[in-house]
Amino acid sequence: TERTVIASDWRFTGGFILGCALLNTASLSFVGPNTDSLCMLRMWMFHLFFVIALSPLLVKTWRMMKLVGGNSLQRVKISHRKAFLMTLPLVFAQVIILFIFSFVDPSSAKEEITMTGGNVEQRIVCAHGTNARFIVEMIFEGGIVLAGCILAFKTRNLQGDFGEATQLILAMYNIAVVASIVVIVTNVMTTGQASKRILIAVGILWGSVFSSCAFVIPRLLQVRDDREANGRADESGNGRRGRPKSNVR
């Protein structure tokens, strides 16, 4: 019911936070042996929930740009239903990508034998036959992050009550940096997949929590400040009304 929260389009911010919560559940799929079904589940959960988390954020910022930053002489109306439908194409595109690679190059349990000195190690790992899925997902998901940065740049001049360019830049920058570190380190590491999964889980937790806080905490602080300001104004008004009139003429 707070004006500050309503002006920030809280429905799509809530959708982003819900997507971040779902993205963290993808870490639970790392528990257990490397079987064909679990390998496939891990691939679907992480990439699908990543897009589900970011799509409401992009649409939210785009709608703010159109409603507040557009031509003031032209009335623009974008309903919640229409904005919600605009989040679906990205999700559908990710589903199609995952569906194709589930048949063309699925993630499956494969045997890996390594020799270090005189020791021979046999491992069962989740792997793809080629790097095609990795490249496609990097282009698609990297493009989503880049689109968010562009939208944030276009809304940089909006009023603070509506525009959230700083928050979006912080969120996208944080996601991009954390994702880059995780991708580079996991591809360089020579240890088993257990260590890589721990790093991925920590990266998901850090990226989602920090990005969510970048949107939620400033609004909550602004609500607190507005309430304190209104409280001081009410006290000042009551003090003036309750002051006795002087009898001196």
ROSERO-45590 format. One record per atom (N, C-alpha, C): atom name; x, y, z. Coordinates in steps of 0.05 Angstrom, whole numbers, plus 5000, padded with zeros to 4 digits. Layout:
PT   atome      X      Y      Z
PT      CA      X      Y      Z
...
END
This chain:
PT   atome      X      Y      Z
PT       N   5016   4976   5000
PT      CA   5000   5000   5000
PT       C   5017   5025   5000
PT       N   5043   5023   5004
PT      CA   5060   5047   5004
PT       C   5064   5057   4975
PT       N   5063   5084   4972
PT      CA   5066   5096   4946
PT       C   5093   5089   4933
PT       N   5114   5089   4950
PT      CA   5141   5083   4940
PT       C   5142   5054   4928
PT       N   5129   5036   4941
PT      CA   5130   5008   4932
PT       C   5113   5004   4907
PT       N   5089   5017   4907
PT      CA   5071   5015   4884
PT       C   5085   5027   4859
PT       N   5098   5050   4862
PT      CA   5111   5063   4840
PT       C   5134   5046   4828
PT       N   5145   5028   4844
PT      CA   5168   5012   4835
PT       C   5159   4987   4820
PT       N   5133   4984   4816
PT      CA   5123   4960   4801
PT       C   5131   4935   4816
PT       N   5121   4932   4840
PT      CA   5129   4911   4858
PT       C   5123   4883   4848
PT       N   5103   4880   4830
PT      CA   5095   4854   4821
PT       C   5118   4841   4806
PT       N   5131   4856   4788
PT      CA   5153   4845   4773
PT       C   5178   4842   4789
PT       N   5182   4860   4809
PT      CA   5204   4856   4828
PT       C   5200   4831   4844
PT       N   5175   4825   4852
PT      CA   5169   4800   4865
PT       C   5174   4776   4848
PT       N   5167   4779   4822
PT      CA   5172   4757   4803
PT       C   5202   4752   4800
PT       N   5218   4773   4801
PT      CA   5247   4769   4799
PT       C   5258   4755   4824
PT       N   5248   4763   4847
PT      CA   5257   4750   4872
PT       C   5248   4721   4873
PT       N   5223   4716   4864
PT      CA   5214   4688   4862
PT       C   5231   4671   4844
PT       N   5239   4683   4821
PT      CA   5257   4669   4802
PT       C   5284   4663   4815
PT       N   5294   4682   4831
PT      CA   5319   4678   4845
PT       C   5317   4655   4865
PT       N   5294   4654   4878
PT      CA   5290   4632   4897
PT       C   5289   4605   4883
PT       N   5276   4604   4860
PT      CA   5275   4579   4844
PT       C   5303   4572   4834
PT       N   5318   4593   4827
PT      CA   5345   4588   4817
PT       C   5363   4575   4838
PT       N   5359   4582   4863
PT      CA   5374   4570   4885
PT       C   5366   4541   4889
PT       N   5341   4534   4883
PT      CA   5333   4506   4885
PT       C   5348   4488   4865
PT       N   5358   4500   4844
PT      CA   5374   4484   4825
PT       C   5399   4472   4838
PT       N   5409   4485   4859
PT      CA   5432   4474   4873
PT       C   5425   4448   4887
PT       N   5400   4444   4894
PT      CA   5392   4419   4907
PT       C   5395   4395   4888
PT       N   5393   4400   4862
PT      CA   5396   4378   4843
PT       C   5424   4368   4842
PT       N   5444   4383   4853
PT      CA   5471   4374   4853
PT       C   5476   4351   4872
PT       N   5457   4347   4890
PT      CA   5460   4325   4910
PT       C   5452   4299   4897
PT       N   5469   4279   4900
PT      CA   5463   4253   4889
PT       C   5483   4244   4869
PT       N   5481   4219   4861
PT      CA   5500   4208   4841
PT       C   5495   4219   4813
PT       N   5514   4217   4796
PT      CA   5512   4226   4768
PT       C   5498   4205   4751
PT       N   5472   4207   4749
PT      CA   5457   4190   4732
PT       C   5446   4206   4708
PT       N   5436   4192   4688
PT      CA   5426   4205   4664
PT       C   5403   4224   4671
PT       N   5385   4215   4688
PT      CA   5362   4231   4695
PT       C   5370   4256   4711
PT       N   5388   4253   4730
PT      CA   5397   4276   4746
PT       C   5413   4295   4729
PT       N   5429   4285   4712
PT      CA   5445   4303   4694
PT       C   5426   4320   4677
PT       N   5405   4308   4667
PT      CA   5386   4323   4651
PT       C   5371   4343   4668
PT       N   5364   4335   4692
PT      CA   5349   4353   4710
PT       C   5366   4377   4717
PT       N   5391   4374   4722
PT      CA   5409   4396   4729
PT       C   5411   4416   4706
PT       N   5413   4406   4681
PT      CA   5414   4423   4658
PT       C   5389   4440   4656
PT       N   5366   4428   4659
PT      CA   5340   4442   4656
PT       C   5336   4462   4678
PT       N   5340   4454   4703
PT      CA   5333   4472   4725
PT       C   5349   4498   4725
PT       N   5375   4496   4722
PT      CA   5392   4520   4723
PT       C   5385   4539   4701
PT       N   5386   4530   4676
PT      CA   5382   4549   4654
PT       C   5354   4560   4652
PT       N   5334   4543   4658
PT      CA   5306   4552   4656
PT       C   5300   4572   4678
PT       N   5309   4567   4703
PT      CA   5303   4585   4725
PT       C   5319   4611   4722
PT       N   5342   4610   4709
PT      CA   5357   4634   4704
PT       C   5341   4654   4687
PT       N   5329   4644   4666
PT      CA   5313   4661   4649
PT       C   5287   4669   4662
PT       N   5275   4652   4678
PT      CA   5251   4659   4693
PT       C   5256   4681   4712
PT       N   5280   4682   4724
PT      CA   5287   4703   4742
PT       C   5291   4730   4728
PT       N   5304   4730   4706
PT      CA   5312   4755   4693
PT       C   5290   4767   4675
PT       N   5272   4751   4664
PT      CA   5252   4761   4645
PT       C   5233   4781   4658
PT       N   5223   4777   4683
PT      CA   5206   4798   4695
PT       C   5222   4824   4700
PT       N   5247   4822   4705
PT      CA   5264   4846   4710
PT       C   5266   4863   4685
PT       N   5271   4850   4662
PT      CA   5273   4864   4637
PT       C   5247   4878   4629
PT       N   5225   4863   4632
PT      CA   5199   4874   4624
PT       C   5191   4897   4643
PT       N   5197   4894   4668
PT      CA   5191   4915   4688
PT       C   5206   4941   4680
PT       N   5231   4939   4673
PT      CA   5246   4963   4666
PT       C   5237   4975   4640
PT       N   5231   4957   4621
PT      CA   5221   4967   4595
PT       C   5195   4982   4598
PT       N   5177   4971   4615
PT      CA   5151   4985   4619
PT       C   5154   5012   4632
PT       N   5172   5013   4652
PT      CA   5177   5039   4665
PT       C   5188   5059   4645
PT       N   5205   5050   4627
PT      CA   5216   5068   4607
PT       C   5195   5078   4588
PT       N   5176   5061   4580
PT      CA   5154   5069   4562
PT       C   5134   5087   4576
PT       N   5127   5081   4601
PT      CA   5107   5096   4615
PT       C   5116   5123   4625
PT       N   5141   5124   4635
PT      CA   5151   5149   4648
PT       C   5170   5164   4630
PT       N   5186   5149   4615
PT      CA   5207   5162   4599
PT       C   5200   5168   4571
PT       N   5176   5161   4562
PT      CA   5168   5165   4535
PT       C   5158   5194   4530
PT       N   5144   5197   4508
PT      CA   5133   5223   4501
PT       C   5110   5230   4520
PT       N   5112   5252   4534
PT      CA   5092   5259   4554
PT       C   5066   5268   4541
PT       N   5066   5275   4514
PT      CA   5042   5283   4501
PT       C   5025   5260   4491
PT       N   5037   5237   4491
PT      CA   5023   5213   4482
PT       C   5018   5194   4505
PT       N   4993   5187   4509
PT      CA   4985   5170   4531
PT       C   4992   5141   4524
PT       N   5006   5128   4542
PT      CA   5014   5100   4538
PT       C   5002   5084   4561
PT       N   4990   5061   4554
PT      CA   4979   5043   4574
PT       C   4988   5015   4569
PT       N   5001   5004   4588
PT      CA   5011   4977   4587
PT       C   5001   4962   4612
PT       N   4982   4945   4608
PT      CA   4970   4931   4631
PT       C   4989   4910   4642
PT       N   4982   4901   4667
PT      CA   4998   4880   4680
PT       C   4997   4854   4663
PT       N   4974   4849   4652
PT      CA   4971   4824   4636
PT       C   4988   4825   4611
PT       N   4988   4848   4598
PT      CA   5005   4851   4574
PT       C   5034   4849   4580
PT       N   5042   4861   4602
PT      CA   5070   4860   4611
PT       C   5078   4832   4618
PT       N   5060   4817   4632
PT      CA   5066   4790   4639
PT       C   5070   4773   4614
PT       N   5053   4777   4594
PT      CA   5055   4761   4570
PT       C   5081   4766   4555
PT       N   5093   4790   4560
PT      CA   5118   4796   4547
PT       C   5141   4781   4559
PT       N   5138   4770   4583
PT      CA   5159   4755   4595
PT       C   5160   4726   4584
PT       N   5139   4718   4571
PT      CA   5138   4690   4563
PT       C   5156   4683   4539
PT       N   5160   4701   4519
PT      CA   5177   4693   4496
PT       C   5205   4684   4504
PT       N   5218   4698   4524
PT      CA   5244   4690   4532
PT       C   5244   4662   4545
PT       N   5223   4657   4562
PT      CA   5221   4631   4574
PT       C   5216   4609   4554
PT       N   5199   4615   4534
PT      CA   5193   4595   4513
PT       C   5218   4590   4496
PT       N   5234   4611   4491
PT      CA   5259   4608   4475
PT       C   5278   4590   4490
PT       N   5280   4593   4516
PT      CA   5298   4576   4532
PT       C   5288   4547   4532
PT       N   5262   4544   4534
PT      CA   5251   4517   4534
PT       C   5257   4503   4507
PT       N   5254   4518   4485
PT      CA   5260   4506   4459
PT       C   5290   4498   4457
PT       N   5308   4516   4467
PT      CA   5336   4509   4466
PT       C   5342   4484   4482
PT       N   5331   4483   4507
PT      CA   5336   4460   4524
PT       C   5323   4435   4512
PT       N   5300   4437   4500
PT      CA   5286   4415   4488
PT       C   5302   4403   4465
PT       N   5313   4421   4448
PT      CA   5329   4412   4425
PT       C   5354   4397   4434
PT       N   5369   4408   4454
PT      CA   5393   4396   4463
PT       C   5388   4371   4480
PT       N   5363   4368   4490
PT      CA   5357   4344   4505
PT       C   5357   4320   4486
PT       N   5353   4324   4460
PT      CA   5353   4302   4441
PT       C   5379   4302   4424
PT       N   5389   4326   4417
PT      CA   5412   4327   4400
PT       C   5438   4321   4415
PT       N   5441   4335   4438
PT      CA   5465   4331   4454
PT       C   5458   4333   4483
PT       N   5446   4312   4494
PT      CA   5436   4313   4522
PT       C   5459   4311   4542
PT       N   5454   4321   4566
PT      CA   5473   4318   4588
PT       C   5468   4291   4600
PT       N   5488   4274   4600
PT      CA   5485   4246   4609
PT       C   5510   4238   4625
PT       N   5507   4216   4640
PT      CA   5528   4206   4656
PT       C   5549   4192   4638
PT       N   5574   4200   4640
PT      CA   5595   4188   4623
PT       C   5619   4181   4640
PT       N   5633   4160   4632
PT      CA   5656   4151   4647
PT       C   5680   4167   4639
PT       N   5696   4175   4659
PT      CA   5720   4191   4654
PT       C   5743   4178   4669
PT       N   5764   4172   4655
PT      CA   5788   4159   4667
PT       C   5811   4178   4665
PT       N   5823   4183   4688
PT      CA   5847   4201   4689
PT       C   5870   4187   4701
PT       N   5894   4194   4693
PT      CA   5918   4182   4703
PT       C   5936   4204   4714
PT       N   5943   4203   4739
PT      CA   5961   4221   4752
PT       C   5984   4206   4764
PT       N   6007   4207   4752
PT      CA   6029   4191   4761
PT       C   6024   4162   4756
PT       N   6024   4146   4777
PT      CA   6018   4118   4774
PT       C   5990   4111   4782
PT       N   5974   4131   4789
PT      CA   5946   4126   4798
PT       C   5926   4130   4776
PT       N   5907   4112   4774
PT      CA   5886   4114   4755
PT       C   5860   4118   4769
PT       N   5845   4139   4761
PT      CA   5820   4146   4773
PT       C   5797   4143   4753
PT       N   5776   4131   4762
PT      CA   5752   4128   4745
PT       C   5730   4144   4757
PT       N   5718   4161   4742
PT      CA   5696   4178   4751
PT       C   5672   4177   4733
PT       N   5649   4180   4744
PT      CA   5624   4183   4728
PT       C   5616   4212   4730
PT       N   5616   4226   4708
PT      CA   5610   4255   4707
PT       C   5587   4260   4688
PT       N   5575   4284   4692
PT      CA   5554   4294   4674
PT       C   5568   4310   4652
PT       N   5564   4303   4627
PT      CA   5578   4316   4605
PT       C   5561   4315   4580
PT       N   5568   4333   4562
PT      CA   5556   4334   4535
PT       C   5577   4323   4515
PT       N   5566   4315   4492
PT      CA   5584   4305   4471
PT       C   5600   4327   4457
PT       N   5589   4352   4456
PT      CA   5602   4375   4443
PT       C   5598   4399   4461
PT       N   5611   4421   4452
PT      CA   5608   4447   4466
PT       C   5586   4464   4454
PT       N   5569   4453   4437
PT      CA   5548   4469   4424
PT       C   5529   4481   4444
PT       N   5519   4465   4463
PT      CA   5499   4476   4482
PT       C   5512   4498   4499
PT       N   5537   4494   4507
PT      CA   5550   4515   4523
PT       C   5552   4541   4508
PT       N   5559   4540   4483
PT      CA   5562   4564   4466
PT       C   5535   4577   4462
PT       N   5514   4562   4456
PT      CA   5488   4573   4451
PT       C   5477   4586   4476
PT       N   5480   4573   4499
PT      CA   5470   4585   4524
PT       C   5485   4610   4532
PT       N   5511   4610   4527
PT      CA   5526   4634   4534
PT       C   5517   4658   4517
PT       N   5512   4653   4491
PT      CA   5502   4674   4474
PT       C   5474   4684   4482
PT       N   5456   4665   4488
PT      CA   5429   4672   4495
PT       C   5427   4685   4522
PT       N   5438   4673   4542
PT      CA   5437   4685   4569
PT       C   5454   4710   4572
PT       N   5477   4710   4558
PT      CA   5493   4734   4558
PT       C   5479   4757   4545
PT       N   5464   4751   4524
PT      CA   5448   4772   4510
PT       C   5426   4783   4528
PT       N   5415   4766   4546
PT      CA   5394   4776   4564
PT       C   5407   4796   4584
PT       N   5430   4789   4595
PT      CA   5443   4807   4613
PT       C   5451   4833   4599
PT       N   5461   4831   4575
PT      CA   5467   4856   4559
PT       C   5443   4873   4554
PT       N   5420   4860   4548
PT      CA   5396   4875   4543
PT       C   5387   4890   4568
PT       N   5391   4877   4592
PT      CA   5384   4890   4617
PT       C   5402   4915   4622
PT       N   5427   4913   4615
PT      CA   5445   4936   4618
PT       C   5437   4959   4599
PT       N   5429   4952   4575
PT      CA   5420   4973   4556
PT       C   5395   4987   4566
PT       N   5376   4971   4576
PT      CA   5351   4983   4586
PT       C   5357   5001   4610
PT       N   5375   4992   4627
PT      CA   5383   5008   4650
PT       C   5395   5035   4641
PT       N   5411   5034   4620
PT      CA   5424   5059   4610
PT       C   5402   5078   4599
PT       N   5382   5067   4586
PT      CA   5361   5084   4574
PT       C   5343   5096   4595
PT       N   5342   5084   4619
PT      CA   5325   5094   4640
PT       C   5341   5110   4661
PT       N   5365   5117   4654
PT      CA   5382   5130   4674
PT       C   5372   5158   4682
PT       N   5356   5171   4665
PT      CA   5347   5198   4671
PT       C   5319   5199   4683
PT       N   5307   5176   4689
PT      CA   5281   5176   4701
PT       C   5282   5185   4730
PT       N   5260   5194   4741
PT      CA   5259   5202   4769
PT       C   5264   5178   4787
PT       N   5275   5184   4810
PT      CA   5282   5163   4829
PT       C   5258   5147   4838
PT       N   5234   5159   4839
PT      CA   5210   5145   4847
PT       C   5202   5123   4828
PT       N   5211   5126   4802
PT      CA   5203   5107   4782
PT       C   5227   5091   4770
PT       N   5247   5106   4762
PT      CA   5269   5093   4749
PT       C   5287   5078   4769
PT       N   5296   5055   4762
PT      CA   5314   5039   4779
PT       C   5339   5031   4763
PT       N   5350   5051   4749
PT      CA   5373   5045   4733
PT       C   5397   5036   4749
PT       N   5401   5049   4772
PT      CA   5424   5042   4789
PT       C   5421   5013   4799
PT       N   5397   5007   4808
PT      CA   5393   4980   4818
PT       C   5396   4959   4797
PT       N   5385   4965   4773
PT      CA   5388   4945   4751
PT       C   5417   4942   4742
PT       N   5431   4964   4741
PT      CA   5460   4962   4734
PT       C   5475   4945   4754
PT       N   5469   4951   4780
PT      CA   5483   4935   4801
PT       C   5476   4905   4799
PT       N   5450   4900   4794
PT      CA   5442   4872   4792
PT       C   5455   4858   4768
PT       N   5454   4871   4745
PT      CA   5465   4859   4721
PT       C   5495   4857   4722
PT       N   5508   4878   4733
PT      CA   5537   4877   4736
PT       C   5545   4854   4755
PT       N   5530   4851   4777
PT      CA   5536   4830   4796
PT       C   5532   4803   4783
PT       N   5510   4799   4768
PT      CA   5505   4774   4755
PT       C   5527   4768   4735
PT       N   5534   4788   4719
PT      CA   5554   4784   4698
PT       C   5581   4777   4710
PT       N   5589   4791   4731
PT      CA   5616   4785   4743
PT       C   5616   4758   4756
PT       N   5595   4752   4772
PT      CA   5595   4726   4785
PT       C   5594   4703   4765
PT       N   5577   4706   4744
PT      CA   5575   4685   4724
PT       C   5601   4681   4709
PT       N   5615   4703   4703
PT      CA   5640   4701   4689
PT       C   5661   4687   4706
PT       N   5662   4694   4732
PT      CA   5682   4681   4750
PT       C   5676   4651   4752
PT       N   5650   4644   4755
PT      CA   5643   4616   4758
PT       C   5649   4600   4733
PT       N   5643   4612   4709
PT      CA   5648   4598   4684
PT       C   5677   4594   4680
PT       N   5694   4615   4685
PT      CA   5722   4612   4680
PT       C   5735   4592   4699
PT       N   5728   4595   4725
PT      CA   5741   4578   4745
PT       C   5733   4549   4741
PT       N   5707   4544   4736
PT      CA   5699   4516   4733
PT       C   5711   4503   4708
PT       N   5717   4519   4687
PT      CA   5729   4507   4664
PT       C   5759   4504   4667
PT       N   5771   4518   4686
PT      CA   5800   4515   4691
PT       C   5806   4494   4712
PT       N   5787   4490   4730
PT      CA   5792   4471   4752
PT       C   5796   4443   4741
PT       N   5814   4429   4753
PT      CA   5820   4401   4745
PT       C   5810   4381   4766
PT       N   5797   4391   4787
PT      CA   5786   4373   4807
PT       C   5760   4361   4798
PT       N   5748   4345   4815
PT      CA   5723   4332   4807
PT       C   5699   4352   4806
PT       N   5677   4341   4797
PT      CA   5653   4358   4793
PT       C   5641   4367   4820
PT       N   5647   4354   4842
PT      CA   5636   4362   4868
PT       C   5646   4390   4875
PT       N   5672   4396   4871
PT      CA   5682   4422   4877
PT       C   5670   4443   4859
PT       N   5666   4436   4834
PT      CA   5654   4455   4815
PT       C   5625   4461   4823
PT       N   5611   4441   4832
PT      CA   5583   4445   4839
PT       C   5581   4463   4864
PT       N   5599   4460   4883
PT      CA   5599   4477   4906
PT       C   5603   4506   4898
PT       N   5622   4511   4879
PT      CA   5627   4538   4870
PT       C   5603   4549   4855
PT       N   5590   4533   4839
PT      CA   5566   4542   4825
PT       C   5544   4549   4845
PT       N   5540   4532   4865
PT      CA   5519   4538   4885
PT       C   5525   4564   4900
PT       N   5550   4568   4907
PT      CA   5557   4593   4921
PT       C   5553   4617   4903
PT       N   5560   4614   4877
PT      CA   5556   4636   4858
PT       C   5526   4643   4854
PT       N   5510   4622   4853
PT      CA   5481   4627   4850
PT       C   5470   4641   4875
PT       N   5478   4632   4898
PT      CA   5469   4645   4923
PT       C   5477   4674   4925
PT       N   5503   4679   4919
PT      CA   5513   4707   4921
PT       C   5499   4725   4900
PT       N   5498   4716   4875
PT      CA   5487   4732   4854
PT       C   5458   4738   4859
PT       N   5442   4719   4867
PT      CA   5413   4723   4871
PT       C   5407   4740   4895
PT       N   5421   4735   4917
PT      CA   5415   4750   4942
PT       C   5424   4779   4939
PT       N   5447   4784   4928
PT      CA   5457   4812   4925
PT       C   5439   4827   4905
PT       N   5432   4814   4883
PT      CA   5415   4828   4863
PT       C   5387   4834   4874
PT       N   5376   4815   4890
PT      CA   5350   4820   4902
PT       C   5351   4843   4922
PT       N   5372   4843   4938
PT      CA   5375   4864   4958
PT       C   5378   4892   4945
PT       N   5390   4892   4921
PT      CA   5395   4918   4907
PT       C   5368   4931   4900
PT       N   5347   4915   4897
PT      CA   5321   4926   4890
PT       C   5304   4930   4915
PT       N   5306   4912   4934
PT      CA   5287   4912   4957
PT       C   5296   4932   4978
PT       N   5321   4932   4986
PT      CA   5330   4948   5009
PT       C   5327   4978   5004
PT       N   5334   4989   4980
PT      CA   5330   5018   4976
PT       C   5301   5026   4979
PT       N   5282   5010   4969
PT      CA   5254   5016   4972
PT       C   5244   5015   5001
PT       N   5253   4996   5015
PT      CA   5246   4994   5043
PT       C   5257   5017   5060
PT       N   5281   5025   5054
PT      CA   5292   5048   5067
PT       C   5277   5074   5060
PT       N   5269   5076   5035
PT      CA   5254   5099   5027
PT       C   5226   5100   5041
PT       N   5214   5077   5043
PT      CA   5188   5075   5058
PT       C   5192   5084   5087
PT       N   5213   5075   5100
PT      CA   5219   5083   5127
PT       C   5223   5113   5130
PT       N   5238   5125   5111
PT      CA   5243   5153   5112
PT       C   5217   5169   5107
PT       N   5200   5160   5088
PT      CA   5175   5173   5083
PT       C   5157   5173   5108
PT       N   5156   5150   5121
PT      CA   5139   5148   5145
PT       C   5149   5166   5167
PT       N   5176   5168   5171
PT      CA   5187   5185   5191
PT       C   5181   5215   5184
PT       N   5183   5221   5159
PT      CA   5177   5249   5150
PT       C   5148   5256   5155
PT       N   5130   5237   5148
PT      CA   5102   5242   5153
PT       C   5095   5244   5182
PT       N   5109   5227   5199
PT      CA   5105   5228   5227
PT       C   5113   5255   5239
PT       N   5136   5266   5230
PT      CA   5145   5292   5240
PT       C   5126   5314   5231
PT       N   5115   5311   5206
PT      CA   5097   5331   5196
PT       C   5071   5331   5212
PT       N   5061   5307   5219
PT      CA   5037   5305   5235
PT       C   5041   5316   5263
PT       N   5064   5310   5275
PT      CA   5070   5321   5302
PT       C   5071   5352   5301
PT       N   5084   5362   5280
PT      CA   5086   5391   5278
PT       C   5059   5403   5274
PT       N   5041   5391   5258
PT      CA   5014   5401   5254
PT       C   4998   5400   5279
PT       N   5000   5378   5294
PT      CA   4984   5376   5319
PT       C   4994   5396   5339
PT       N   5020   5402   5339
PT      CA   5031   5422   5358
PT       C   5020   5449   5352
PT       N   5018   5456   5326
PT      CA   5007   5483   5320
PT       C   4978   5485   5326
PT       N   4963   5463   5321
PT      CA   4934   5465   5327
PT       C   4929   5465   5357
PT       N   4946   5452   5373
PT      CA   4941   5451   5401
PT       C   4952   5474   5417
PT       N   4965   5493   5404
PT      CA   4978   5515   5418
PT       C   4956   5535   5428
PT       N   4955   5542   5454
PT      CA   4934   5561   5464
PT       C   4938   5589   5453
PT       N   4915   5602   5449
PT      CA   4916   5630   5439
PT       C   4924   5649   5461
PT       N   4938   5669   5453
PT      CA   4947   5689   5473
PT       C   4925   5709   5479
PT       N   4923   5718   5504
PT      CA   4903   5738   5512
PT       C   4914   5767   5510
PT       N   4939   5769   5503
PT      CA   4950   5796   5501
PT       C   4941   5809   5476
PT       N   4931   5834   5479
PT      CA   4922   5850   5455
PT       C   4942   5871   5449
END
